Amino acid sequence: MNQSRKRLTQLGISSFLIYPATIKVTHRGSTSLLQTPTDVEVYIDQQQELATLSHWETARWRNVNRCQRLISRRRFAD
């Protein structure tokens, strides 16, 4: 987890540890709670990917991810 937090700091993304073993990441007005170092690495990779996209591509990417999260929540709710 420490390596992941160092990478976040290097990218200018603030993070906080919430016990047990949850990292709270705040970036560009959005907050995420991540459970494992792998989750943090995926988050970093996504943020770096977003940095290379145009404004319209970024909006589309976020909408697709939002829809995927909603679908996954509905599966658990049923």
C-alpha positions as CSV (number, residue, x, y, z in Angstrom):
1,M,0.0,0.0,0.0
2,N,2.9,2.3,0.8
3,Q,4.3,2.2,-2.8
4,S,0.8,2.9,-4.2
5,R,0.4,6.0,-1.9
6,K,3.9,7.2,-3.0
7,R,2.8,7.0,-6.7
8,L,-0.4,8.9,-5.9
9,T,1.6,11.6,-4.2
10,Q,4.0,11.9,-7.1
11,L,1.0,12.5,-9.4
12,G,-0.4,15.2,-7.1
13,I,-3.3,13.1,-5.9
14,S,-4.1,13.3,-2.2
15,S,-4.9,10.1,-0.3
16,F,-5.9,9.1,3.3
17,L,-5.8,5.8,5.0
18,I,-9.0,4.6,6.7
19,Y,-8.8,1.5,8.8
20,P,-9.1,-1.4,8.2
21,A,-7.1,-1.2,5.0
22,T,-9.0,1.3,2.9
23,I,-7.4,4.1,1.1
24,K,-9.5,7.2,0.5
25,V,-8.4,9.0,-2.7
26,T,-9.5,12.5,-3.6
27,H,-8.7,13.8,-7.1
28,R,-10.4,16.6,-9.1
29,G,-13.4,16.8,-6.8
30,S,-14.1,13.0,-6.9
31,T,-13.5,10.7,-3.9
32,S,-12.9,6.9,-4.2
33,L,-12.4,4.3,-1.5
34,L,-10.0,1.6,-2.6
35,Q,-9.5,-1.7,-0.7
36,T,-6.2,-3.2,-2.0
37,P,-2.9,-2.0,-3.6
38,T,-4.2,-3.6,-6.8
39,D,-7.3,-1.3,-6.7
40,V,-4.9,1.7,-6.3
41,E,-2.8,0.6,-9.2
42,V,-5.9,0.2,-11.4
43,Y,-7.1,3.7,-10.3
44,I,-3.7,5.2,-11.2
45,D,-3.6,3.5,-14.6
46,Q,-7.1,4.8,-15.3
47,Q,-6.2,8.4,-14.3
48,Q,-3.1,8.3,-16.5
49,E,-5.3,6.9,-19.4
50,L,-7.8,9.7,-18.8
51,A,-5.0,12.3,-19.0
52,T,-4.2,11.3,-22.5
53,L,-7.8,11.5,-23.8
54,S,-9.6,14.5,-25.2
55,H,-12.5,16.1,-23.3
56,W,-15.1,14.2,-25.3
57,E,-13.3,10.9,-25.0
58,T,-13.0,11.4,-21.2
59,A,-16.7,12.2,-20.8
60,R,-17.6,9.0,-22.8
61,W,-15.1,6.9,-20.7
62,R,-16.7,8.2,-17.4
63,N,-20.2,7.5,-18.7
64,V,-19.3,3.9,-19.6
65,N,-17.7,3.3,-16.2
66,R,-20.7,4.9,-14.4
67,C,-23.1,2.6,-16.3
68,Q,-20.9,-0.5,-15.5
69,R,-20.9,0.4,-11.8
70,L,-24.7,0.8,-11.8
71,I,-25.2,-2.5,-13.5
72,S,-22.9,-4.2,-11.0
73,R,-24.8,-2.7,-8.0
74,R,-28.1,-3.9,-9.4
75,R,-26.8,-7.4,-9.7
76,F,-25.9,-7.4,-6.0
77,A,-29.2,-5.9,-5.0
78,D,-31.2,-8.6,-6.6
